């Protein structure tokens, strides 16, 4: 309870809503980060009154934000209709990652054919930024990692694929963050991103598909080991 009060107080001091976003969009962004960093742990009821007060908004936009996160699979409703943080089983996470691996492999292969040179260059530049020593914050590194994957799928120019990927990826953010923050996670991510980047630069469809799929299956190994070692509750 004390820890919850500390981060809620800090959130209130830092200010709530950017004028560039709606109240609900900003609340949704905050809730995603709370869940990602386990400031709201899996299975925990959502303290609507506390969060709305800390964000300086009414409960109406907060509930709109929660409805969006229900769609994304990050929040669920209990049998008593109380909102709580979703707590998927390891098997459920693995099944979603397998689908995501297929989606990203397809997106990577299509990007080899459809992407412009400028789009590929942007992806390579992002990979170079991640490989530099300038990104020390694990959360910022993770966000760049997710951007790397999204840019590749977006370069496929296939809207149904892009939207389906967005939905599945949203459900797996926390699992992928747990994988990313492990001791060897960053080193492995960079090595595998390099293989993806090389294949994409050469527009090699088969190698890009294989590299993308292999990269996602590393996430399965990482999250399985993290669960087994009890690392999933670290913040």
C-alpha positions in Angstrom: 0.0 0.0 0.0 2.9 2.4 0.8 4.5 1.8 -2.5 1.2 2.4 -4.3 0.8 5.7 -2.5 4.4 6.8 -3.4 3.9 6.3 -7.1 0.5 7.8 -7.1 1.8 10.8 -5.3 4.7 11.2 -7.7 2.3 10.9 -10.7 0.2 13.7 -9.3 3.2 15.9 -8.8 4.5 15.4 -12.3 1.2 16.5 -13.8 -1.4 14.6 -15.7 -2.5 15.2 -19.2 -0.7 16.5 -22.3 -2.8 18.9 -24.3 -1.9 16.9 -27.4 -3.9 13.9 -26.2 -7.4 13.3 -25.0 -7.9 12.6 -21.3 -8.8 9.0 -22.1 -5.7 8.5 -24.3 -3.4 9.9 -21.7 -5.0 7.8 -19.0 -4.6 4.7 -21.2 -0.9 5.5 -21.7 -0.4 5.8 -18.0 -2.2 2.6 -17.2 -0.1 0.7 -19.8 3.0 1.9 -18.1 1.7 1.1 -14.6 1.0 -2.4 -15.8 4.2 -2.8 -17.7 6.3 -1.8 -14.7 4.0 -3.7 -12.3 3.1 -0.7 -10.4 -0.2 -2.4 -10.9 0.6 -6.1 -10.6 -1.1 -8.9 -12.4 -4.4 -9.8 -10.8 -4.5 -6.5 -8.9 -7.9 -4.6 -8.8 -7.7 -1.2 -10.5 -7.9 1.6 -7.9 -10.1 3.9 -10.0 -10.6 6.6 -7.4 -6.9 6.9 -6.6 -5.7 6.9 -10.2 -8.3 9.4 -11.4 -7.3 11.7 -8.5 -3.6 11.3 -9.2 -4.2 12.0 -12.9 -6.5 14.9 -12.2 -9.3 13.6 -14.3 -12.8 12.3 -13.6 -13.5 8.6 -13.6 -15.4 8.8 -17.0 -12.2 9.2 -19.2 -10.4 6.7 -16.9 -13.1 4.1 -17.5 -12.9 4.9 -21.3 -9.2 4.2 -21.0 -9.8 0.9 -19.2 -12.3 -0.2 -21.9 -9.5 0.2 -24.4 -7.1 -1.8 -22.3 -9.7 -4.5 -21.9 -9.7 -4.7 -25.7 -5.9 -4.9 -25.6 -6.1 -7.8 -23.1 -4.3 -5.8 -20.3 -7.3 -5.4 -18.1 -10.1 -7.9 -17.4 -13.2 -7.9 -15.3 -13.6 -10.2 -12.3 -16.8 -12.2 -11.6 -18.0 -9.2 -9.6 -17.4 -6.9 -12.6 -14.5 -5.2 -10.8 -11.7 -4.2 -13.2 -8.3 -5.8 -12.5 -5.0 -6.3 -14.2 -5.0 -9.3 -16.5 -2.9 -12.2 -15.3 -2.5 -14.6 -18.3 -0.9 -18.0 -17.7 2.4 -18.9 -19.2 0.7 -21.2 -21.6 -1.6 -18.4 -22.8 1.4 -16.1 -23.2 3.3 -18.7 -25.3 0.3 -19.3 -27.5 0.0 -15.6 -28.2 3.8 -15.3 -28.9 3.6 -18.1 -31.4 0.9 -16.2 -33.3 2.9 -13.0 -33.1 6.0 -14.8 -34.4 4.0 -15.8 -37.5 2.7 -12.3 -38.0 6.1 -10.7 -37.7 7.7 -13.3 -39.9 5.0 -12.5 -42.5 5.5 -8.8 -42.0 9.2 -9.0 -42.4 9.0 -11.0 -45.6 6.5 -8.6 -47.1 8.6 -5.6 -46.0 11.5 -7.0 -48.1 9.3 -6.6 -51.1 7.2 -3.6 -50.3 9.4 -1.3 -48.2 11.0 1.8 -49.7 14.7 2.3 -49.3 13.9 5.2 -47.0 11.8 3.0 -44.8 14.5 0.3 -44.5 17.1 3.0 -43.7 14.9 4.3 -40.9 14.7 0.8 -39.4 18.5 0.4 -39.7 19.1 3.8 -38.1 16.8 2.8 -35.2 18.8 -0.5 -34.8 22.0 1.5 -34.7 20.6 3.8 -32.0 19.7 0.8 -29.9 23.1 -0.7 -30.3 24.8 2.5 -29.2 25.5 3.1 -25.5 23.2 6.1 -25.3 20.1 4.2 -24.2 20.5 3.3 -20.5 16.9 3.3 -19.4 15.5 -0.2 -19.8 12.0 1.2 -20.5 13.2 3.5 -23.2 15.3 0.6 -24.7 12.1 -1.5 -24.7 10.1 1.1 -26.4 12.6 1.4 -29.1 12.6 -2.4 -29.4 8.8 -2.3 -29.9 9.2 0.5 -32.4 11.7 -1.5 -34.4 9.2 -4.4 -34.7 6.3 -2.1 -35.6 8.2 -0.3 -38.3 9.1 -3.5 -40.0 5.5 -4.7 -40.0 4.2 -1.3 -41.1 6.7 -1.5 -44.0 4.7 -4.5 -45.3 2.0 -2.0 -46.4 -0.6 -4.6 -45.5 -3.2 -2.9 -43.3 -5.0 -6.0 -42.0 -1.6 -7.4 -41.0 -0.5 -4.2 -39.3 -3.8 -4.0 -37.3 -3.7 -7.6 -36.3 0.0 -7.3 -35.2 -0.9 -4.2 -33.2 -3.6 -6.1 -31.3 -1.4 -9.1 -30.5 1.6 -7.0 -29.6 -0.5 -4.9 -27.1 -1.4 -8.1 -25.3 2.2 -9.1 -25.0 3.8 -5.9 -23.9 4.4 -6.9 -20.4 5.7 -10.4 -21.3 8.1 -8.8 -23.9 9.3 -6.3 -21.4 10.1 -9.0 -18.9 12.1 -10.8 -21.6 13.8 -7.6 -22.6 14.9 -6.6 -19.1 16.6 -9.9 -18.2 20.4 -9.8 -17.8 21.1 -11.3 -21.2 18.0 -9.9 -22.8 19.5 -6.7 -24.2 22.6 -8.5 -25.6 20.5 -11.1 -27.3 18.0 -8.5 -28.6 20.8 -6.5 -30.3 22.4 -9.6 -31.8 19.1 -10.9 -33.2 18.1 -7.4 -34.4 21.4 -7.2 -36.3 20.5 -10.5 -38.1 17.0 -9.1 -39.0 18.5 -5.8 -40.2 21.1 -7.5 -42.4 18.5 -9.7 -44.0 16.1 -6.8 -44.5 18.8 -4.6 -46.0 19.5 -7.3 -48.5 15.8 -7.8 -49.1 16.2 -11.5 -48.4 12.7 -12.7 -47.7 13.5 -16.2 -46.4 16.3 -15.0 -44.1 14.2 -12.1 -42.8 11.2 -14.4 -42.0 13.5 -16.9 -40.3 15.3 -14.2 -38.2 12.0 -12.6 -37.1 10.5 -15.9 -36.1 13.7 -17.0 -34.2 13.7 -13.6 -32.4 10.2 -14.2 -31.1 10.9 -17.7 -30.0 13.8 -16.3 -27.9 11.1 -14.4 -26.0 9.3 -17.7 -25.2 12.5 -19.0 -23.7 13.1 -15.8 -21.7 9.6 -15.5 -20.3 9.6 -19.2 -19.4 12.9 -18.9 -17.6 11.7 -15.7 -15.9 8.5 -17.3 -14.7 10.4 -20.3 -13.4 12.9 -18.1 -11.5 10.2 -15.8 -10.1 11.6 -12.8 -12.0 8.3 -11.6 -13.3 7.5 -9.5 -10.1 10.6 -7.4 -10.3 10.1 -3.7 -11.2 
